[in-house]
Amino acid sequence: MTVTQNLRGVRVTVIGLGIEGIDLVRFAASEGARVTVSDRRTEDELREALAAIADTDARLSLGANRPEDARDADVVLVSQGVPSDNPAVAAATEAGVPMSTMLELFMQRCPAPVTGITGSAGKTTTTALVASMLEDEGVPHVMGGNIGIGLLSLLPQIEADTRVVVEMSHTQLERVEVSPHVACVTNVTPNHLDRYGWDDYVALKRRIVEFQAPEDIAVLNLDNEVSRGFASATPARIVGTSMRGAPLGARGEGDRLVTLDGDSVVTIEGNASTVVLDRHELAIRGDHNVENFLSAVAVAGEMGVSLASMRSTAREFTGVPHRLEPVATIEGVTYINDSIATAPERTLAGLRSFNEPVVLILGGRDKQLPVEEMAREAAARCRAVVTFGESGEMYARAVREAGLSAVEQVESVAEAVSAAHRLADSGDVVLFSPAATSFDQYRNFEIRGAAFREAVEALQ
């Protein structure tokens, strides 16, 4: 739906009061809409969110998503992750009530070209890297989206020459029919299979390039079979990234490749090759972060960022919270918070970032993803493994079957940290990289990561 008109006097129902819902409520209220908030949670559960919209005069309809709240609206605005069979969404669909989302509204209203970044892994780090490069370049810019920042609140800051970088999740892309001017796909790998079939998940990721025009740019990881295949889904100019120097298969003279030449990050355009820097100059660890940096260089180059700013960011950017985040070193043991690792593949990437002996903490709610490769890697590389939460027994069994006997199972994050502290030796890394979602015990991975930090701090 295109909501181009001002919403003054329009009856708007916002479904879901998370970060996006708050952004939607405040935006609609600022335009003079009559806003109803529909959320299945109670007032007590939404205390912080309600405080953020307390000055909007929004009507609250809490404790359920009531069909009448959507059916009687002029416009329904849906937060990401709210499924199509939600009673209020289904009622709006049946009644033909126009629906939109934070991302779609932002894309329609934004006065500057938008750069969007998605992927199964690496999209937040890549987005933050690009924003840091823009900061080092000293150009007006904004960053938002799935990285935890509402987009519509950014609109007053944006002018035609503002650089706009947005992290886009598959659930945000689900309800949009517009693609960004620069669209980046870091990779597409099995994820969220507890909710989506594989083909459906791939189709959602593909939407970031699906509505592009020939004058747009698609930055694709050519090492990933799925993201490489997205080149056939867009008429846009292709910019490739590759750790292996994969051939670009260019469709036009302007196509570029950002790759590794030995240990050097280079950009290749035509017959010209330009060295950005040596990969060992990156402040962030791991091959997966080299891959993220290649994507960031490709994207930032299309946004006019200089090599000097890319190099400055590379040497200074130490990462995003909950992504291989150093928390403390206690008695010679380094504690690393990688709570973002909600899939075995991400835990594998984290494990491979360290040469030191590792005590690995796994657990949470299983996403029905393959665990065998991660279990083999853990058995080969780890001094010990500690598991917790709903999937604790499953992970413990998988690691033992892979050949590691030093496995302990506990209930909570705090107990896991205590066990890891006891099992680790000076010079080791305790890696909190759960390989599962937080939803068995925590509302999100950030709160789970904070619990890990608190438990580590309690050791000192």
N, C-alpha and C positions, 0 to 999 in steps of 0.2 A: 504494500500500500504506500502511496505517496502522500505524506501529510505536509503539504507545502503551505497551507494557510495557517494563520495565527489561530491558536486554540482558545481564544477568548470566548467564554460562555459555553464551550463544548463540554459535554459530559464524558469524562475520561476515567476509565477504570484501569488501574495498574495492578497487574497480577505478580505477586512476589516482591517482598520488601528486603532484598539484599542490597549489595552495592548498586546494582543496576536499578532496582526498584526505587531506591532513594533518589538516584539521579533523575529518573523519569518523573517521579512525583514533584520534585523541585522545579524541573523544567516546565512541566505542564502547568503547575501553579503560577510560575513566573509569567506565563502567557495568558493567565486569567481563566484557565480551565476550572471546571467543577470536578474535583478529583475524588475518586473513591479508591481506597487501598484494600485489595483482596489478598489475604494471606492465611494459610491454614494454621499458622502458629498463633499462640495466644499473646495477649498484651505483655505478660510477664516475660515470655520468651523473646519478645521483640523490643525490649526496653531501650537498648542502645539505638536501634534503627528508628524507633518512634521519636526519640530525642532529636534525631537529625532532621525530622520533618515537622517538628512541633510548631513551627511558625508558618505553616502552609495552609492551615484550616482544612486539610484533607479529611474526608469522612472515612472512618475505619470500619472495615468489615472483616473481623478476625475470627480465627478458630476453624475456618473452612473456606474453600473457594466456591462461593455460591453462584450457581448458574445465572440467577437473576441480576447479579451485579454486572455481569458481562452482557447479558441479553438486553438490558435496559440502557446500555452506554451508547454514545455516538462513536467512540473510538476506544479500543482496548490496546493497552501497551503491555507487552509480555516480557518478563525477565528471562534471561538465558537459562536453559535447563528445565524450564517448565514444560512438561510433555504435552503433546497434542491431545491426549485423552484426559487431561485435567478437566474437571467438570465445568469450570468457567471458560476455559479455552474452547472446549467442545461446544458449549452453548453459544459462544460468539461466532464460531464457524457455522453452526447450523442456522443462526439468525442472520448471517451475512454481515455482521458488524465488522467494519474495517479494523485490522490489527497491524501493529508495527512493533518495533523493538528499539532499544537504545542505539544499537549499532546502525540500524537502517535509518533512523531519524537523523543521527549524526552525519551519516554519509550524504543524506539529502540536503542537510542544512549547512554543511561545512563549506566556507567560501574558498578554501585552498585545496589543492590536490592532496589525497590521502595515500599514505604508505601503510599497507597492512601486512602483518607477519603472522603466519600460523605454522603448525607442525605438531607432531605427536610429542616431540621432545625438543627443547632448545629455544622455543619461541619467546619465552620471557627473557632469557639471557640475551638473545639476539636483539630483541626490542630495546632492552636497557643499554646494550652496546651501541646501537645506532643513536639513541638519545644522548649518550655520553659523547659520542663523536660530534653530534650537532652542538652540544654544549661547548666542547673544545673549539669548535669552529666559530663560535660566537654569533650564531644566527638565531633569529626568533624561532622557537619550536615548542611543541607540546607533545606529551606522551600520555597515552591512556588506554582504556579498554580492559581486556582480560588480565592485564598486569595489576589490576586492583584500583584503577582510577576511573571514575565515571566520566563519560565522554561529553555529555551535553553541558555539563558545568564548565567545560573548556571553551565552548563556542564564543563567549565574549572576548576571549584573548586572541582569537584567530583572525588574521587578516589574509589578504590574497597571497602575500609572500611568506607566510608562516609555514615552516616545515611541520608536518603532522605525521606522527608515527603511532600506529595502533596495533596492539596485540589482539588477535582474533581467534577465539576458540571455535571448535566445531559446533558447539551448541549456539554460539552467536551467529555463525554463518548459516545455521539451519533455516532462519526466517528472513534472509535478505536476498534481494534480487538486484544487487549492484555490487560491482567489484572495485577495489582500490586502483588508483593509477599505477602504483608500484605494488605488486603482490609478491610476497616471498613465502615459499614453502620450505621449511628446514628439513623435513622428512615426513613420511607417513608410515607408521608401523602399527602392529596390532595393539589396540588400547580401547578401553571402555567397552569391551565385548560383553560385559555384564548387562549392558543396556542396548547396544547397537550391534546389528550384524556387520560383518567386515565390509561388505559391499556398500552398505548404507553409510558407514563411517567414512570410507574413502570418498563417497559422493559428497558428503558434507564438506570435507577438506577441499575438494575440487571446486567448490562454489567460489572460493576466493579469486579464481582466475576465469571462471565460467562466463562472466558478464563483461569482460574486458573488451577494449577496442584496439585496433591496430596501433594506435599511438601510445598505448600503455606498455608497461614492462612487467614481465614475469621472471622472478629470480627463483630458480629451481635447483635443488640438490640433485645433481646427475648421478650420484653414487646410490641413490635410493630409487629402486625400480618404480615405485608408485609416483613419487613426485616428478621423476623424469618423464613419466607417461603423461603428466598434465600438460606438457608442451602441445599435445595434439588437441587439447580442450580450449585453447585460447588463441586468438589471432595476434596477441601481443608480441612484442620483441622479447626474445629469450636471453636472459643472462644466466649462465650456469655456474655452479660451484661444485668443486670436487676435491677430495683429499688425494685422489689417485691420478689427477690429470686427465680425467675422462674427456673424450672428444665431444665438442659442443654440438655438432650436427646443426650448424647455424642455418637459419632461414634467411638471414639478411646481413648486410655489411656492418650493421651496428652492433651485432651480437658480441658479447664479452664472456670471458671465463675467468673466474677467480679460483686459484688452485695452489697446490704445493709443488715447488720445484726443489727437490731435496728437502731441506728444512726451511726454505724461503717461501713466504706467502707472496704470490705474484698475481698480477692481473694481465690477461692476454687479450688483445684486441687486434684482429688482423694478424700481421706479422710482428707487431710490437709487443714486447713483454716488459712489465714494470715491476720491480721488487717493492713490496710494501715494507716488510721487515722479516726477521728470522722468527720462526714459531716459538723459540725458546725465550723470546723477549716478552711473551704474553704473561701477564700477572696471574691469570686464571689457569688452573691445572686441567689436564686431561685431553685426550684426543677429541672427545665430544665438544669441548670448548674451542679447540682449534677449528672444528667444523662450524661452530656457531660464529666464530670470528670471520671465517670466509663468507658466510651469509651476510654478516653485518657490513663487511667491506663492499660486497656487491651492492647491497641496498644503499649504503651511504654514498657510494660513488654516483649512483643515479640521482641522489638528492643534492649533489654538488659539494660534497665534503672533500677537503683536501687530504693528500697523503699525510701531511704533518699532523692533522687532527686525528686521523686513524691511528698513527703511530703513538701519539700521546695517550689516547684512550687505551691502546693495547698494553702499555707499560704501567698504567695507573689503575685500571678497572679491576677490582678484586672480586667482583661477583655480586649476585643478588642474594638477599637473605633466604635461607633454607635450601640453597643450592651449593653444596660442598662448602658451606660456611664454617670457617674455623671459629670455635666457641672458646676454647681454653686449652692450655697445656698444664697438666697436673701430674707431678711426680714423673715427668718425662713422657707422659702419654698425651697425645694430641686428640682432642674431641672434635669431630666434624658433624655438622648438622646438614643432612641432605634429605630433609623431610619431603621435598618436592618429589622424591623418587616414589611414585605411586604405581610403578610397573616394574617387573623384573628387568626389563631392558635398561631402564634408567639406573637401577642398582648395579648392573653389570658395568655401565659406563663409569659410575662412581668408583667401584672396586679397581678398575683398570687405571684410575688416576693416581694410584699410590704404589710405590715400590716397597714401602715399609710393611711389616707384619700388621694384619688388620684383625680387630675384633669387630665383627659385623652384627648390627642389630636389625632384625627383620620382624615385620608384623603389621597387623591392621586388618582391613576387610579385603578379601581376595576379589580380584577382578576377572577370574577365570582365564588367566593368561598362562602360557607355558612357563614353567619354572625350572625345567631340567638343566638348561645351559647355565643359568645363574647358580643353581645348586652345585654343579660341577666346578664352576669358577670359585665359588666360596670354599668348597672342599679343598681345592688346590692352593688357594692364596691366603686363607684365613687361619689365624691361630685358634680362633674359637668363633662360634656363632651363638647369639642370644636371640630368642624369639619371644614375641608377646602378642596379646590380643586374639581376635577371632581366628586368624590364620596361623597363629603360633604353632599349633600342633602340626599342621600341614607342612609349613616351612621346615620345622625341626625334622620331620620324617624325611623330607626331600634331601636335606643336607646330609643326614646320616646315611641315607641310601647311596649318596654320591661319594661316601667314604670318609667323612669327618666325624669323629666320635666326640669331640669337644663341643657339645651342643647343650645349651640349657634353655628351658622354657619357663617363662614367668607370665604374669598377668598384665603388668602395666609398664609404661615408659620409665617411670621412676625406678621400678624394680630391675628393668633391663639395664639402665645406666649403672646401678649398683653392682649388678652381676658382671657387666663389662669391665668396670673398674677393678674388680677382684681378679679377673682373668687376664687383664692386659699387663705387659711388662714395659719398662722404660724403653722408649724408642718406637713403641707401637702407635697405631692409629685406631681409635674407636670410631667407627663409621656408622652413624645413624642414617640408614638408607633403606626404608622399610619395605619397598617393593609392592606395597599395597596401599589402598586408600585409608584415610583417617576415620571413616564414618562409623566404625564400630565404637570409638571412644571420643572422637573430637569432631567438631563441626567442619573443620577444614585442615589442610596440611600446615598452615601457618600456626594455628593454635597448638597442633601436635609438636611442631618444631620449637615453639616457645616452651612447651612442657619439657622437651629434651634439654633446652638451655638451662631452665630452672633446676633440673635434676643435676646437671653438670656443676652448676654454680654452688649447689648444696654440698658438693664433695670438697670444696676448698675450705 
